[in-house]
């Protein structure tokens, strides 16, 4: 009788450990797939260097145009004061 209870207890413990190991393994696999998908999605959101340089160059050219307009305005104002 003692040996039978011991076998039942060991079998139940081994079954529980196997179930927990299987559950953790499947969860780890699921998280691995999600992590890989996240890495792929993040790479889509990055801006390339050429895009960044083009955007910066557009802003700089607009600022140069504004600077030229302000210079012309200041020249007109100075001529009107004379």
C-alpha positions as CSV (number, residue, x, y, z in Angstrom):
1,X,0.0,0.0,0.0
2,X,2.8,2.4,0.9
3,X,4.6,1.7,-2.4
4,X,1.3,2.3,-4.4
5,X,0.8,5.8,-2.8
6,X,4.4,6.6,-3.4
7,X,4.0,5.6,-7.1
8,X,0.8,7.6,-7.4
9,X,2.4,10.7,-5.9
10,X,5.5,10.4,-8.1
11,X,3.4,9.9,-11.2
12,X,1.2,12.9,-10.3
13,X,4.3,15.1,-9.6
14,X,5.9,14.0,-12.8
15,X,2.7,14.6,-14.8
16,X,2.4,18.1,-13.3
17,X,6.0,18.9,-14.0
18,X,5.6,17.7,-17.6
19,X,2.5,19.8,-18.1
20,X,4.2,22.9,-16.7
21,X,7.3,22.3,-18.9
22,X,5.1,21.9,-22.0
23,X,3.2,25.1,-21.1
24,X,6.4,27.1,-20.6
25,X,7.9,25.7,-23.8
26,X,4.8,26.7,-25.9
27,X,4.7,30.1,-24.3
28,X,8.4,30.7,-25.0
29,X,7.8,29.7,-28.6
30,X,4.9,32.1,-28.8
31,X,6.9,35.0,-27.3
32,X,9.8,34.2,-29.7
33,X,7.4,34.6,-32.7
34,X,6.0,37.8,-31.3
35,X,9.4,39.2,-30.7
36,X,10.5,38.5,-34.3
37,X,7.3,40.1,-35.6
38,X,8.0,43.2,-33.5
39,X,11.5,43.5,-34.8
40,X,10.2,43.3,-38.4
41,X,7.5,45.9,-37.7
42,X,10.0,48.3,-36.0
43,X,12.3,48.2,-39.0
44,X,9.5,49.4,-41.2
45,X,9.1,52.6,-39.1
46,X,12.7,53.8,-39.4
47,X,13.7,56.6,-41.7
48,X,16.6,56.1,-44.1
49,X,19.5,58.4,-44.1
50,X,18.8,59.7,-47.6
51,X,15.2,60.5,-46.6
52,X,16.5,62.4,-43.5
53,X,19.0,64.3,-45.5
54,X,16.4,65.2,-48.2
55,X,14.0,66.5,-45.4
56,X,16.7,68.5,-43.8
57,X,17.8,70.0,-47.1
58,X,14.2,71.0,-47.8
59,X,14.0,72.8,-44.5
60,X,17.3,74.5,-45.0
61,X,16.3,75.7,-48.4
62,X,13.1,77.1,-47.1
63,X,15.0,78.9,-44.3
64,X,17.4,80.3,-46.9
65,X,14.4,81.7,-48.8
66,X,13.0,83.2,-45.7
67,X,16.4,84.7,-44.9
68,X,16.5,86.3,-48.4
69,X,13.0,87.7,-48.0
70,X,13.9,89.2,-44.6
71,X,17.1,90.7,-46.1
72,X,15.1,92.3,-49.0
73,X,12.5,93.6,-46.5
74,X,15.2,95.1,-44.3
75,X,16.9,96.7,-47.4
76,X,13.6,98.3,-48.4
77,X,13.0,99.6,-44.9
78,X,16.5,101.1,-44.7
79,X,16.0,102.8,-48.1
80,X,12.7,104.3,-47.0
81,X,14.4,105.7,-43.9
82,X,17.0,107.5,-45.9
